[in-house]
């Protein structure tokens, strides 16, 4: 038969050479690509959670101010008339 012969030594050398290139390339990709991206996403989520707490605090302050205004208006005999 006149089939194609495969030199296993050459195939193994090419495979090992490819692995030797891909491992450092993967490490560089993780170091300079994926890790900073994950840190940015984590920081964004942390900031968003802090902002949510800030909005809750501001809403409580506004509600307290409204209660004080309503009680002052009621003590003066006038209603606010909010529909």
Long-range contacts (C-beta under 8 A, 24 or more apart in sequence): none
